[in-house]
């Protein structure tokens, strides 16, 4: 039916869609993904923003599965990781960083409560990899290798799994049932474990066992000593031995006045342990200032709260009977401690040396062409492979910062490169996105929400028992905390671009599929870029 | 409007939010939105009016189940949307004259009412919107608008306020703010730009008619704008919605700053966002992060003469004083807020 046209009207009505306003454009918006600071910082390579995304909607199992793609120990991490991710979190510039570590712990604990398991690999490759050392690095490697379908045998000199997580980290920071559960979950994937077996010659062990490759992560267990002139009666112990004996039947005899010598996290651990064993005085003697102390500030703070004392700028000159001679130090222009000649006496029933640890490298004596420098094995930092083909190493025995998270990261990286090496290919390093800086965000859009603080064990109970100091978040708090994430640099589908376009030139592709631009009509005004909360759109010039 | 939601990351600040329940999400977040003002319109890059019109009409379309007719005054909105024979409008839409949009709306509403009565109903299910820019509303169409108000005709009138006659080359209207440079208020002389103490505040004039519903909104707060349209469509009688829509061309601002400027207009107190029923203010949008007026004025070239070595600190102060007066008058600050 043809419509009768009104007077003086000759054309049929048309749609403005005929007018392709995209031709006006000199710049076009494009969606980008950027590397959030937390992900960039994580030594274990976790996709923190990725697992927080699932946690935000309360899908904790999906969050846990996403997290454990990179790190199989969230319950351990949520207790002992130094969470450098939080110190770089962009939310810190708005109110306080997202409590990533506390959400990770919640997920880890939830997994243990719900008994979520890792899946067995879909296919077996028929290859067999030896892992020496059942610490964080070795067990991380075992987990990742198993996921890739390789048979894995872990040989551990000690009587139990966990390595330094068990013998170096006190119970009040890492309860043993948590450690055991996360270790067992990896064993349950079909990993063979041989405890109490020491590998004395790695090349021979690989040949004897018919292993296709090996990952070494024996840790650093030999305490460094310092020369302290001492009479017979002085009781001088080392930190590694003290912390190790905490796992045995009889706790170490430290006496009522305990002096710890050193300034690292181990020194703090020993001092706090001594307090819990009943010492009336636990004094750390450290030769530099608090600012220079390698121990993490929050641990120093917790120790001070528990009554641990610290003698800054001090060295132990001599030990005699129940007394130490302490020399005051001063920092020179370069920041190095120099003796002042000023002496004082400090009463002590025992002195514990916490001066760092060395690696027992004897199992590598017969490996040809191996490079060892500064007491650690040299590896290709891209692949973690030593100069001996098929032999990889990680954790405290290679040059790197020594902490659990770094060790876990080594295990993951080594596993991926062992897998590639076994397949005869080389893994190209994955291209990294440009960083998601704070300046690219539009913070207006985020709700105001201060950080949720985890409960802490009462001070009285902290110093009299080995109960865990740091509590966990409740589900409500964990959800709240996860939702504080800004999703820096990556679209979280807030629909802003879709809503604010004056030209309807943004196409919404549905949940999980994000958006696309309709360049036929996009005039290039840039409102979407300005109003994107997380900085996931940028303008690029058109070729004109 | 006041949605007390638990903490949902971006809450209701963003257009959508996967963590919100669907009924709390905006019309604009939905792929089922009407796109009443379709792509291909000839508005400038970053046009606040095109955005405001789609926001408002889409919300009204949802509220009326698409039983909606719009009458349009002459102005940018009419010219850029409907160059003969094309139109961007995806609803029954009529343009007559510059000054008679309110009267045309009245006539359509009257005709619909008669039809409803003839078919045995008490009121028509088809609703009417009349809309125009600030020129067509506060100046040229003002008589028709006031008449529509005093007769309490069943029309929602929406004014898209970009503070001057932009379509014809940025001439001053009675909605142009003091000190703003336009083609007819040049930035010359001892008191450059539009004069202080002139112009009219039509939302407050509408309130003086004691009509059922008056509200202001900006394109920077979508949840608020949509809620007001929805509220308006639940009411019969004369209703007035005044939406601030920044104009990159006339304001001399960057096209990407349209929403930011609308946000700053509210956060400085320059543009109070409120609702009123029968002449009484019933709710105001509180300022979230108060900022001095400089932050709003500086990105706009129409105020450039206020700044710099030959600037006008006294005029800036007067603008600040007016913003402060708005804050007092409408109680725009929360008690004890960090202002």
Contacts between the chains, C-beta under 8 A, distances in Angstrom:
chain1	res1	chain2	res2	distance
A	9	B	85	7.9
A	11	B	84	7.2
A	11	B	85	3.9
A	12	B	85	6.6
A	13	B	85	5.7
A	13	B	86	7.8
A	13	B	87	6.6
A	14	B	85	5.1
A	14	B	86	4.3
A	14	B	87	7.5
A	15	B	38	6.7
A	15	B	40	7.1
A	15	B	86	6.3
A	15	B	87	7.1
A	15	B	88	7.6
A	16	B	38	5.7
A	16	B	39	7.0
A	16	B	40	3.4
A	16	B	41	5.3
A	16	B	42	7.8
A	16	B	81	7.1
A	16	B	86	4.9
A	16	B	87	6.3
A	16	B	88	3.9
A	17	B	38	6.3
A	17	B	39	6.1
A	17	B	40	4.8
A	18	B	40	6.5
A	18	B	86	6.1
A	19	B	40	4.0
A	19	B	41	7.7
A	19	B	42	6.8
A	19	B	86	6.6
A	20	B	40	7.1
A	21	B	39	7.3
A	21	B	40	6.0
A	21	B	41	7.5
A	21	B	42	7.1
A	24	B	45	6.9
A	56	B	9	6.4
A	56	B	19	6.4
A	57	B	18	6.9
A	57	B	19	6.3
A	444	B	13	6.8
A	444	B	263	6.9
A	445	B	10	4.9
A	445	B	13	4.5
A	445	B	14	5.1
A	446	B	9	6.9
A	446	B	10	5.8
A	446	B	13	7.3
A	447	B	7	5.7
A	447	B	8	7.0
A	447	B	9	6.6
A	447	B	10	6.3
A	447	B	11	4.2
A	447	B	13	6.8
A	449	B	7	5.3
A	480	B	7	5.6
A	483	B	7	5.9
A	483	B	8	6.4
A	483	B	9	4.4
A	483	B	19	7.0
A	484	B	9	7.4
A	485	B	9	7.2
A	492	B	9	7.8
A	492	B	18	7.7
A	493	B	16	7.0
A	493	B	18	5.9
A	494	B	10	5.6
A	494	B	14	3.9
A	494	B	15	6.6
A	494	B	16	5.7
A	494	B	17	6.0
A	495	B	14	6.6
A	495	B	15	4.1
A	495	B	16	2.8
A	495	B	17	7.6
A	495	B	25	8.0
A	495	B	26	7.7
A	495	B	28	7.2
A	495	B	29	4.2
A	496	B	14	5.1
A	496	B	15	4.9
A	496	B	16	7.6
A	498	B	15	6.4
A	498	B	16	7.2
A	498	B	28	7.2
A	498	B	29	6.9
A	499	B	15	3.0
A	499	B	16	7.1
A	499	B	26	6.6
A	499	B	28	3.9
A	499	B	29	6.3
A	499	B	222	6.1
A	500	B	15	6.8
A	500	B	51	6.9
A	500	B	259	5.9
A	502	B	43	6.4
A	502	B	46	6.5
A	502	B	47	4.9
A	502	B	48	7.6
A	502	B	50	4.3
A	502	B	51	4.4
A	502	B	54	7.6
A	502	B	258	7.6
A	503	B	39	5.5
A	503	B	41	7.3
A	503	B	43	7.9
A	503	B	50	7.3
A	504	B	35	5.2
A	504	B	37	7.9
A	504	B	38	6.6
A	504	B	39	4.6
A	504	B	54	7.3
A	505	B	39	6.3
A	508	B	31	5.2
A	510	B	31	7.6
A	511	B	18	6.9
A	518	B	39	7.2
A	520	B	39	7.6
A	521	B	39	3.9
A	521	B	40	6.2
A	523	B	45	4.5
A	523	B	46	7.9
A	524	B	45	6.4
A	525	B	45	3.8
A	525	B	46	3.5
A	525	B	47	7.9
A	525	B	248	7.8
A	525	B	255	4.0
A	525	B	256	6.1
A	525	B	258	7.5
A	526	B	46	7.1
A	526	B	254	7.6
A	526	B	255	6.1
A	526	B	256	3.3
A	527	B	46	5.4
A	527	B	51	7.9
A	527	B	255	7.1
A	527	B	256	5.4
A	527	B	258	5.6
A	527	B	259	6.1
A	529	B	256	6.2
A	530	B	256	4.2
A	530	B	257	6.7
A	530	B	259	7.0
A	530	B	260	6.2
A	531	B	259	5.4
A	531	B	260	7.8
A	533	B	10	6.3
A	533	B	14	6.4
